[in-house]
Amino acid sequence: MLYYLFEYLEKQYQVPGAGLFQFTTFRAGMAVLLSLIIATVYGKRIILFLQKKQIGETVRDLGLDGQKQKAGTPTMGGLIIILSTLIPVLLFTRLDNIYVILLIVTTIWMGVIGFIDDYIKIFKKDKEGLKGKFKVLGQVGLGLIVGATLYFHPEVTMKDHDSTTITENFQVQEVTGEEVKSTKTTVPFFKNNELDYSVFVSWISDSAKEYTWLIFIPMIILIVTAVSNGANLTDGIDGLAAGSSAIIVLTLGIFALVSGNIFFSDYLDVMYIPGAQELLVFIAAFVGALVGFLWYNTFPAQVFMGDTGSLTIGGVIAVIAIIIRKELLIPVLCGIFFAESLSVMIQVGYFKYTKKKLGEGKRVFLMAPLHHHYQKKGYHESKIVTRFWIIGILLAVVTVVTLKVR
């Protein structure tokens, strides 16, 4: 909103400083500052409100040290993350940008699903919360919206670097050529690192390319569902999900900056996506919200994000990665989420297999998800979280390195 206000003031009255709002980096800086202020200052008030309404976490006895002390800790703290993100986004972004609109829809959509889940757990006293099939239905619905929008919307385009002329002084001299619709994505570690989803149908005939959406949209649905569930499983000990997510989103911000800038994308030979630079403002607000939430969520946590936060975080990360065509980097960048999800699948699968074959279920891990395994081994949760953060940083560095290592 402020973007349009200051654009008007600059054009009509030449107000000094109004032109700053034309710069994405300036608005991103303002967004991160405001989100941090909202999360830290007003976050405390939200926590007090949750305490007053007795919206506390119900903790099952899993035999873990310090677990009983967590009972009654305010939950639904994901509201802090959502509000701290949306307010700066509405103030500082260009709201006519299709990518920003998609991320706002994602934040609200997944936030509502998570809120319903938490509401059922707390107020209906149902520990299972929202039934799994309804969660998945909500995730599939979001994936369908995102996939269909990115495939059919006319503003979702790319531009070929061959149409761009850059001088010896590294200045963009000429940008010609049309922006085109494309279903290309990035394949990490390969020299010719672009994969077009149309190759999966074009072998039938050239006209079959019109049906690429039959591959593209289900792929988007799968990614949104997997990442949101991965973030949900990672939210098990103080600060783990919020801290890991901040690292991931900050890394995606680097890719958004590169993909949305004609010079950077040409120099690093990655896809140039017009309009993607506006994602920086959303990403800055989201990172600020996550870091601000960590102020109260680090050990010992004063608030838990609940599914209201974890499902939202996973959905937003997935959609940002898909928009900038880096979804195939998710297993590396979101390695923590991937490991947590994989540990649960291995544990459940092996237990069912051994129970069927041997008559007695056996386990690979002491407890799943993976962070609980290390708790069972006697590690303090602060040490587990810190080490997972370090691993997350290493994975982020590897992900960024894929820009040039092919």
N, C-alpha and C positions, 0 to 999 in steps of 0.2 A: 504493500500500500504506500509506504513512504517513497518507494522508487518512483511511482507515478506522481506523487505530490511534488517531489524535488525536481523531477523532470519538467513539470509544468512551471515551477518557480524559476528554473533556469531559463526556459524558453521565453517566458512572458516578462520576467522582471530582472533577469540576470543576477539573481541573488548569489553573493559570494559563497563558495563552498558547496553550492547545490550540485555542481557537476560531479562531485565525489561519488554520488550515488549511481553514476553510470558505470563505475568500476566494480566488477564482481568481487575482487579481493577486499575492497573497502567494506562492502556490504557483508561479506563473509566474516570479516573481523568484528564488525558490529554485532552480527548474529551470535558469534561464539561468546562474546562478552555478556550480552543480554541473557542468553540461555544459562550461563554460569551463575549470573545474579539471581535469576528466577529459581534455579534448582537449589542453590545454597540458602538464599534468604527465605523465599516462600516455601521451599521444600520442608523447612522446619515446621511451618504452620500446617502444612498438609499432614505431616507426621503426627502433630498434636491433635489434629482433627480425627485422624484414624484411631488414635489412642482413646479419644473421648467417645467415639462410637463403638469402641471395643472391636475394631476390625483387626484381629490378631491372628497370627499363624497358628494353625493346629499341626503339631509335630507328632508324627508317628514314631514309636520307639523302635529304632533300627539298631540299637546297641552301640551307638557312637558316642564318644566322649563329648561332653558339653552340649549334647543335643537337647536335653530337657530344658536347659536354660533359655533356649530359643523360643519356647512355647510362649505365645502371647505377644511376640514382637509384631508391631504393625506390618501388615502386608498391603497389597495393591499399590505399592510405591511406584509402580510403573506409570501411575498418573503423573508423577513428578516429571518423568522422562518425556511423556507425551506433551504435557503442557509447556515444558521448557523448550521443546522443539517447535511446536506449532506456532506459538506466539511470535518468536523471532522470524520464522519462515513467512508468516502472513504479513509481517511488517517490512521485511527486507528483500524478499524475492520478487521476481517478475511473475505474477500469477497467471500470465497468459502462456507460460512455458509448459508444454505437455508433460515433460519429465517431472517438473515440480508438482503438477497436478496429480500425476500417478503416485508420487511419494506421499502426498497429503492423504490421498485415498487409502494407500497402504497403511499408513500410521493409524488412521481412524478405524479402518476395517479390522485390522488385527488387534487393535486396542479394545474394540468392542467384544470380539471373540474371547480375548483374555479376561476382560472384565466380567463377562457372563460366567466364565469358568470359576473365577475367584468368588464371585457372588454366591454361586451354588455351594461352594465349599464352606464359605463362612456363614452365610445366613440360612442356608437350607441344611447345614450340618452334614453334607454329603462329601466325604473325603475324596471321592472319585471325581467330583466336579462335573463339568460338561462331558457328556459321553464322547468317546474317541471319534465315533463316526461323524458327529456334528462338527468337531474340531477340523477333521480332515475335509469335510464338506466346505467349511468356511475357507480353508487354505486353497482348496481346488477352485473355489469361486473367485478368489483373489487372483490366482494364477491365470484363470481364464480371462479375467478383465485385463490384466497386464499383458498377457500374450497377444490377445486380440488387438489391443491398442497399439502395441509396438509393431504388429504386422500390418494393420490396415490404416492406421492414422497417417494422413499425408505429411504431417510435420516431422515424422520420425524418418530421418534420412541420413545418408553419408555422402562424403565428397571424395573424389579420387585425387590423390596427391599429384598425379601427372598433370593436373590442370592448374597447379600452383607454381609460381615463379618466385624464388627467394634469391636476393642479391648476395654478393660476397660479404656485405656487412650484416648478414643475417636479418634482413628486413623483408617482409612480405611485399613483393613488388606488384604481383598480379595474381588474382584468384579468378579463374575462369571455369567454365564447365558447369553442369547442372548438378544439383543435389539429387541423389537417386535413392529409391527404396532398395533396401538390401537386407538379406537374412544372414549376413556373414557374422562370424564370431572369431575370437582369438584362441588359438591353440598354443599353449605355452611350450617353450623349449625347442620349437621347430623353426627352421629358417623361413620357409614360406608358411607363416604362422596364421593363416586365415582359412577358416572352414566355412563353406556356405551350406546351410541346412538343405538347400535345394538339391545338392548332390544325392541325397537319399531318395529322391523321387525322379530326378532328371534322367536316370538310366532307363526309365520306362519309355519316355518320349519327351521331346522339348516342351510340348504343351502341358505335360504333367507338372511343370514348375509352378503352375497356378495353384497347385494343391500342397505347396510346401508348408502351409499353415497346419496341415495335418501332422507334421513332424514338429514344427516350431512351437506351437501352442502347448501340446502335451509335455514337451521338454521344459518349458517355462513353469508349468504346473508342478512337475516333479521337483524342480529346483526350489521353488517357493515353499513347497511342503517340507522338503528335506531340511532346508536351512532353518526354518522357523521351529521345527521339532528339535533340531540340534541345539539351538539356543535355549530352548525350553529345558532340555536335559542337562545343559551345562549350569543352569541356575540352581545350584544345590548347596553351595557354601558361600560365605560372606565375600562379596567383591569379585567373584570369579567371572560371572557372566558379564557384568558391567565393564570390568577392566579389559577383558579379552575382546569384547565388542568395540570398545573405544579404539583399540589398536587396529582392528580390522577396518573400521569405518574410516579412520585416518588414512590408512593405506589406500582405500578406495578413492579417497579425496585426491590423492596424488594422481591416480589413473584418470579421474574425472578432469583434473587440470590439464593433463597431457592430451586427452582425447578431445577436449573442447577448445584447444588452442591450435590454430593452423600451423604455426611454426614448430611448436613442440612435437606435435603429432607427425609432421613431415620429417623432422630431424631424427626422431626415434622410430620412424617407419611403423606407426600404429594408425589405426582407423581415426579419421577426423569426423567427429559427430557434431554437427552444428547444433548449438543450444545446450550441449552437455556442460558447458562452463557454469551454467546457472545452478547445477547440482552442488557446486562448492558452497553456496549459501546454506542450502539444506544440510549438507554434510557438516559444516561448521557448527550449525545450531545443534545438530544431533550429538556431535562429539562433546560440545559444551554441556549438554543435558546429561550425558553419561558420566562425565567427569564430576559434574555437580552432584549427581546422585551418589557417586562413590564416596563423597564427603560423609554421607550418613550410612553407607552400605558396607564400608570396610569393617574388619573385625574389631570389636564386637558390633555387629550390625544393629543400627537403630531402626531400620526399616528393610523389608524385603520387597523386591519388585513384583513378585507374584507372576502369574501367567499374563496379567495385564501388560507387564513390561517385557517379559522374555519372548512371548510370541510376536510382539510388536518389533522388537529388536531384530529377530530372525527374519521377519518379513521385509523390513526395510533394507537390511544388508543384502538379501537375495535380489530385491528389485533394483538397487543401485548397481550391483554387479551385472545384472542382465542388461540394464540401460546402456552401460558403457562397454558392453560386449566382452565382459571378462568372466562370464559365468563358469567357464571351464577351469578357471584358476581357483574356484571355491574350495576344492579338496585340499589345496595347499594353504591358501590364505586363511581359511576357516578350519585349519587342521585340528584345533582344540574341539570345535563342535563335531567334526568328523570322527575324532577318536572317541568322544563321549557316546555318540550314537552307535558307533561300531562296537563298543564294549557292551552295550545293552543288547544289540542283535546277537553277538557271539554268546553272551551269557544265556539268553533265553533259548537260542537255537541249540546250544550244546546241552542245556538242561533237559529240553524236550527230547532230544536225540538219545541221551543216555538213559532217560527214564523209560523210553520205549524199548531200547535194546537190552538194558540191564535191570530194568524194574526199579531203579533208583536214580533220581536226577543228580547229576554232578555239576559243579561250577568251575569255570575257568578263573574267574576273579573272586576275591573274597566278598565283594559286593559291587554291583553296577548301579549307576554310571561310574566311570573310571575314577573320579575324584573320591568317591566313597571307598574304593579299593585301598587307596593310600591312607585314608583315615583309619581304616581297619588295621593297617600295618603299623599304626601308631604315630604317623606324621601329624603335626599340628596343622589345622586348616590354613593358617596364615602362610606357613611354609609351602603348602600345596599350591595356594593361589599365586604366590610370588613366582614359583617355578613355572607354573602354567603361563603366567604373563611373559616370563623370559622366553619360553618356547614360542609363544605367540609373536613376540617381537622378531625372533629368528625367522619364523615362517613369513612374516611380513617383509623382511629384508629379501628373502629368497624370491618372494612374489614380485617385488619391485625390480629385482635383478633380471627377471624374465623379459623386461623391456628391451634388453640388449643381448642377453645370453640366449642364443637359439641354435 
